[in-house]
Amino acid sequence: MLYLVSTPIGNLEDMTYRGVRVLKEADFIACEDTRTSGILTKHYGIDRPMLSFHSHSGVAKIDKILDALKEGKTCALISDAGTPGISDPAYALVKAAIAEGIPVSPIPGASAVLSALVCSGAHTHDFRFLGFLPIKKGRKTLFESLRNKDYTVVIYESVHRIDRTVAEIAENFGGDHPVVIARELTKKFEEFFRGTAAECVAELKSRPRKGEFVVVF
Ligand code: SAM
């Protein structure tokens, strides 16, 4: 069995009981960064072998994990934070496991996309999650394709590009377009900034940029 175990997005208390049990019982844990995930495993007294599986892991690493699964071993896949498979490397392994007929099972929990969406105040009955926007190619076309759409859009953004992205939302949808910036969710300095695109641009300029961001518009 390949378990996809959700882990906290910043607050260690957001780990589920079942997630801890599955991690404790797994034959091995596949994670993006053994040092990052080591903080979680140490906190919960989880002592299982850990194997790194990240965006640069090639086919050989996938095959190694698949071989173990085919031998009947249980792998718990976690990412640096949140739900594996959402804007992280899990997809390739999940796809390969399914192709081999290996059962895949979710252990649900924290994810930045849903946490930001439900607290944004934007309507939630029809939304589109786009992950990280393309940095160059396809970015302009993507913005154009979103014009005049009624659904809520949720994107992930890094501290390096948050200013640019919010400025481009203002350019493409107008300075008065409603935008919510969710920052440092579940952490000590969690905050939601709700305003127009122009106000969000100004707000970001007014102070040092730090942390992790989800933008809802
Ligand atoms: N798998 C994760 C999930 O389920 O949300 C997402 C991983 S993705 C590599 C990391 C991005 O998610 C960050 O750049 C940020 O946009 C968003 N993110 C993760 N944790 C966050 C948090 N605590 N607050 C705000 N955004 C967060």
Boltz pocket constraint, residues with backbone or C-beta under 6 A from the ligand:
constraints:
  - pocket:
      binder: B
      contacts: [[A, 9], [A, 10], [A, 79], [A, 81], [A, 82], [A, 83], [A, 84], [A, 85], [A, 86], [A, 87], [A, 88], [A, 110], [A, 111], [A, 112], [A, 113], [A, 155], [A, 156], [A, 157], [A, 158], [A, 182], [A, 183], [A, 184], [A, 185], [A, 186], [A, 187], [A, 212], [A, 213], [A, 214]]
      max_distance: 6.0
